[in-house]
């Protein structure tokens, strides 16, 4: 067996792998020098569109870098892709370890384009701004903001351009609420998308600011909505990280055309 080039790895290193590759993961950990503290997150047993623990992101951020298994089941795992990409976005050192040889090399690939267009009504601006700021500053998403509009600019043309650009590159998020549910503008946009006049209908995620469900006609287009308000089960900021992982899942599924585990 080829020894891994473990001297490259940082002292506190997150080990990313599919749990079908657990035997290889254990061989890798056993081969590491004593100064390296490998961090292994407990098995994630749900699909990305169901739930994610904020503790996963916190565990990643607590490490100096990440090493992921390259090959085997790990190549087909969304969670490995998410952990790797999030580490890149966060500026961590990232390495790959070959499942056959355990040879460790520096990762040279680029991160996902996390382009997102937020859609909301003016009444929800303050609540949406909180979430948007969290997505941009804490979770590295590229959200367009109306604050980017310049004086004298044709704002309607600019908004349409940004909308089309981000849906082509990434995804849209419809922040839904009681106010949004009675907004003719929001409904007009959604109905236009539902008629197939744009790609919005398969590149939008509903994010619920309160307990008002998405319009019934929209449900055939997408996965279940993400709840953003806290409750007895999960706090608000945990719900925000559910949105983070769901967006990663949708962007990765859109970008990588292959089977995902």
C-alpha positions as CSV (number, residue, x, y, z in Angstrom):
1,X,0.0,0.0,0.0
2,X,1.2,3.5,-0.9
3,X,1.6,5.7,2.1
4,X,-0.3,9.0,1.8
5,X,1.6,12.3,1.5
6,X,0.2,13.2,4.9
7,X,2.8,15.9,5.6
8,X,0.7,18.2,3.5
9,X,-2.4,17.9,5.6
10,X,-3.2,20.5,8.3
11,X,-3.1,19.6,11.9
12,X,-6.9,19.6,12.4
13,X,-8.3,17.9,9.3
14,X,-11.9,17.1,8.5
15,X,-12.1,13.7,6.8
16,X,-14.9,13.7,4.1
17,X,-16.1,10.3,2.8
18,X,-19.1,8.2,1.9
19,X,-19.9,5.8,4.7
20,X,-19.7,2.9,2.2
21,X,-16.0,3.8,2.1
22,X,-15.6,3.6,5.9
23,X,-12.9,0.9,5.7
24,X,-10.8,3.1,3.4
25,X,-11.3,6.0,5.7
26,X,-10.0,4.0,8.6
27,X,-6.9,3.0,6.6
28,X,-6.3,6.6,5.8
29,X,-6.7,7.8,9.4
30,X,-4.4,5.0,10.6
31,X,-1.7,6.0,8.2
32,X,-1.6,9.7,9.4
33,X,1.2,11.0,11.6
34,X,0.4,11.7,15.2
35,X,0.3,15.5,14.9
36,X,-2.8,15.3,12.7
37,X,-6.1,15.3,14.5
38,X,-8.7,13.8,12.0
39,X,-12.3,15.0,12.5
40,X,-15.0,12.5,11.4
41,X,-18.6,13.7,11.4
42,X,-21.2,11.1,12.5
43,X,-23.2,9.3,9.7
44,X,-25.8,11.5,7.9
45,X,-28.8,9.2,7.3
46,X,-31.2,11.6,5.6
47,X,-31.4,13.0,2.0
48,X,-30.2,16.5,1.4
49,X,-33.8,17.8,0.8
50,X,-34.9,16.5,4.2
51,X,-32.7,17.9,6.9
52,X,-29.2,18.9,7.8
53,X,-27.6,19.7,11.1
54,X,-25.9,23.0,11.6
55,X,-23.3,21.1,13.5
56,X,-21.9,19.8,10.2
57,X,-21.1,23.3,9.0
58,X,-19.7,24.2,12.4
59,X,-17.5,21.1,12.4
60,X,-16.1,22.0,9.0
61,X,-15.4,25.6,10.0
62,X,-13.6,24.5,13.2
63,X,-11.0,22.6,11.1
64,X,-7.9,24.0,9.4
65,X,-8.6,22.0,6.2
66,X,-10.3,19.0,4.7
67,X,-9.3,15.8,3.0
68,X,-11.9,13.9,0.9
69,X,-11.7,10.4,-0.5
70,X,-11.5,10.4,-4.2
71,X,-13.0,7.3,-6.0
72,X,-15.4,4.6,-4.9
73,X,-18.7,5.6,-3.3
74,X,-17.3,8.9,-2.2
75,X,-17.3,10.1,-5.8
76,X,-21.1,9.7,-5.9
77,X,-21.9,11.3,-2.6
78,X,-23.5,14.7,-2.4
79,X,-22.4,15.1,1.2
80,X,-18.7,14.7,0.1
81,X,-19.3,17.2,-2.7
82,X,-21.0,19.6,-0.2
83,X,-18.2,19.3,2.4
84,X,-15.5,19.8,-0.2
85,X,-17.1,22.8,-1.8
86,X,-18.0,24.4,1.5
87,X,-14.4,24.1,2.6
88,X,-13.2,25.7,-0.6
89,X,-15.8,28.6,-0.2
90,X,-14.6,29.1,3.4
91,X,-11.0,29.4,2.4
92,X,-9.8,26.1,4.0
93,X,-7.0,23.9,2.6
94,X,-8.5,21.0,0.6
95,X,-6.9,17.7,-0.4
96,X,-8.0,14.5,-2.0
97,X,-6.9,11.0,-0.9
98,X,-7.1,8.3,-3.5
99,X,-9.3,5.3,-2.3
100,X,-6.8,2.8,-3.8
101,X,-3.4,4.2,-3.0
102,X,-4.3,6.7,-0.2
103,X,-2.0,9.2,-2.1
104,X,-2.9,12.7,-0.9
105,X,-2.8,15.6,-3.4
106,X,-3.9,19.2,-3.2
107,X,-7.4,19.8,-4.7
108,X,-7.2,22.1,-7.7
109,X,-10.9,22.2,-8.8
110,X,-13.1,25.3,-8.6
111,X,-16.0,25.8,-6.3
112,X,-19.7,25.8,-7.3
113,X,-21.2,29.0,-8.6
114,X,-23.6,29.9,-5.8
115,X,-25.5,32.6,-7.7
116,X,-29.0,33.2,-6.2
117,X,-31.8,35.6,-7.1
118,X,-34.0,36.5,-4.1
119,X,-37.7,37.3,-4.8
120,X,-39.8,38.9,-2.1
121,X,-42.3,41.6,-1.4
122,X,-41.4,45.0,0.2
123,X,-43.3,44.2,3.4
124,X,-40.8,41.3,4.1
125,X,-37.6,43.3,3.2
126,X,-36.2,43.4,6.7
127,X,-36.7,39.7,7.4
128,X,-35.3,38.8,4.0
129,X,-32.3,41.1,4.5
130,X,-31.4,39.1,7.6
131,X,-31.4,35.8,5.8
132,X,-29.7,37.2,2.7
133,X,-26.9,38.8,4.8
134,X,-26.4,35.4,6.5
135,X,-26.2,33.6,3.2
136,X,-23.7,36.1,1.8
137,X,-21.5,36.8,4.7
138,X,-21.6,33.5,6.6
139,X,-22.3,31.0,3.9
140,X,-20.6,32.5,0.8
141,X,-23.6,32.7,-1.5
142,X,-23.7,35.3,-4.3
143,X,-27.1,36.9,-3.9
144,X,-28.1,39.9,-6.0
145,X,-29.5,42.8,-4.1
146,X,-31.6,45.8,-5.2
147,X,-29.0,47.9,-3.3
148,X,-26.7,47.2,-6.2
149,X,-28.9,49.4,-8.4
150,X,-27.3,52.7,-9.5
151,X,-28.9,56.1,-9.7
152,X,-30.4,56.8,-13.1
153,X,-30.3,53.1,-14.1
154,X,-33.2,51.5,-15.8
155,X,-34.1,49.4,-12.7
156,X,-36.7,47.2,-14.4
157,X,-34.3,46.2,-17.1
158,X,-31.5,45.6,-14.6
159,X,-33.7,43.4,-12.4
160,X,-34.8,41.3,-15.3
161,X,-31.2,40.9,-16.4
162,X,-30.0,39.9,-13.0
163,X,-33.0,37.5,-12.6
164,X,-32.2,35.8,-15.9
165,X,-28.5,35.7,-15.3
166,X,-28.8,34.1,-11.8
167,X,-31.4,31.6,-12.9
168,X,-29.1,30.6,-15.8
169,X,-26.1,30.2,-13.5
170,X,-27.8,29.3,-10.3
171,X,-31.1,29.4,-8.6
172,X,-34.0,31.6,-7.4
173,X,-35.4,31.8,-3.9
174,X,-39.0,32.9,-3.5
175,X,-39.4,34.2,0.1
176,X,-43.0,33.3,0.8
177,X,-45.2,34.8,3.5
178,X,-48.7,36.1,4.2
179,X,-47.8,39.3,2.5
180,X,-46.3,37.5,-0.5
181,X,-49.4,35.3,-0.8
182,X,-51.6,38.3,-1.5
183,X,-49.1,40.1,-3.8
184,X,-50.3,40.4,-7.3
185,X,-46.8,41.0,-8.5
186,X,-45.5,37.8,-6.9
187,X,-48.4,35.8,-8.3
188,X,-47.9,37.3,-11.8
189,X,-44.3,36.3,-11.8
190,X,-45.0,32.8,-10.7
191,X,-47.9,32.3,-13.2
192,X,-45.6,33.5,-16.0
193,X,-43.0,31.0,-14.9
194,X,-45.6,28.2,-14.6
195,X,-46.7,28.9,-18.2
196,X,-43.1,28.0,-19.3
197,X,-42.2,31.5,-20.5
198,X,-38.9,31.2,-18.5
199,X,-36.8,28.7,-16.7
200,X,-38.0,29.9,-13.3
201,X,-40.3,27.0,-12.8
202,X,-37.5,24.4,-12.3
203,X,-35.0,26.7,-10.7
204,X,-36.8,28.2,-7.8
205,X,-37.1,27.2,-4.2
206,X,-39.8,28.5,-1.9
207,X,-38.5,29.6,1.5
208,X,-41.2,30.1,4.1
209,X,-41.0,33.1,6.3
210,X,-44.2,32.1,8.2
211,X,-46.7,29.2,8.1
212,X,-48.4,30.1,4.8
213,X,-47.8,27.3,2.3
214,X,-46.8,28.0,-1.4
215,X,-49.6,28.3,-3.9
216,X,-51.1,25.0,-4.8
217,X,-50.5,25.3,-8.6
218,X,-46.7,25.6,-7.9
219,X,-46.2,22.4,-6.0
220,X,-45.9,20.3,-9.1
221,X,-42.7,22.1,-10.1
222,X,-40.4,21.6,-7.2
223,X,-39.3,19.8,-4.1
224,X,-40.9,20.7,-0.7
225,X,-40.4,24.3,0.5
226,X,-37.8,25.1,3.2
227,X,-39.1,26.5,6.5
228,X,-37.1,29.5,7.7
229,X,-38.9,30.4,11.0
230,X,-38.0,28.6,14.2
231,X,-40.2,26.3,16.1
232,X,-40.1,23.7,19.0
233,X,-38.1,21.3,16.8
234,X,-35.4,23.6,15.4
235,X,-34.2,27.2,16.0
236,X,-34.4,29.8,13.3
237,X,-30.7,29.8,12.5
238,X,-30.8,26.0,12.1
239,X,-33.6,26.5,9.6
240,X,-31.4,28.9,7.7
241,X,-28.7,26.3,7.4
242,X,-31.4,23.9,6.0
243,X,-31.8,26.5,3.2
244,X,-28.0,26.5,2.7
245,X,-27.8,22.8,2.2
246,X,-31.0,22.6,0.1
247,X,-29.6,25.3,-2.3
248,X,-26.3,23.4,-2.5
249,X,-28.2,20.2,-3.3
250,X,-30.2,21.9,-6.1
251,X,-27.2,23.7,-7.5
252,X,-25.1,20.5,-7.4
253,X,-27.9,18.4,-9.0
254,X,-28.3,21.1,-11.7
255,X,-24.6,21.3,-12.4
256,X,-23.4,17.6,-12.1
257,X,-25.5,15.3,-14.3
258,X,-25.0,12.0,-12.6
259,X,-26.4,9.8,-9.9
260,X,-26.2,11.3,-6.4
261,X,-26.3,9.3,-3.2
